[in-house]
Amino acid sequence: MMEIPRLDELLQLYASRRMELDRQGVYFLRDINDEEAERFSKAVLLMAAARQGMAEPPIRIYVNSGGGSVAAGFAMMEMMYKAKRDYGVSFQTIITGYAYSMGAIVFQAGDRRTMGYFSTMMLHSLQWVISGEDRTIFKDYEKLSIHYQRLIGELYANRTKKHNTRWWRNYIYSGHEHFLSAHECLKLGLVDEVCRLDSCYMNLPEGR
């Protein structure tokens, strides 16, 4: 008769596997919110500090995210850039399913951006929630919207090297949701490589 594992044994096994993933520099990113941003930032700092001055492989961020908070997403990115500056580490961001909205933006912070062949990216106008008096709320929203449009346009222009900031602002803030296949992301410069089951490649033949 097969012995059923005890709950404390399963928890101990889970904890040990989680510690091993942390040691290897692996993080799985899903919903983007303030709580996740705090967990992410703490994990990145610990992983980066453990790799300072060592020839370690990059910290790998696996993204399977429907997006979330704009502020939380930028906080995650700022922590990644800080870890690069302070500890000399690098990051590989990997889409394993989908990266929508803010998930697609955080993905761009990777030094090497990898996407699964069956994965999807979605770009669209981001949304914010602003509270305040009626006479100031719309003016505040306009300022915030212009600020983020500029930041995001610059980010995509710098990472893709395909189009300028104005082009990306017009594309993303067109009022449409752009669902992109791995092949389309590669053509736009949104990823560095696409991986099939058997291999990874940087360019696809036209028409594929």
Buried (B, 14 or more C-beta within 10 A) or exposed (E): EEEEEEEEEEEEEEEEEEEEBBEEBBBEBBBBBEEBBBEBBEBBBEBBEBBEEEEBEBBBBBBBBBBBBBBBBBBBBEBBEBBBEEBEBBBBBBBBBBBBBBBBBBBBBBBBBBBBBBBBBBBBBBEEEEEEEEEEEEEBBEEBBEEBBEBBBBBBBEBBEEBEBEBBBEBBBEEEEBEBBBBBBBBBBBBBBBBEEEEEEEEBEEEE
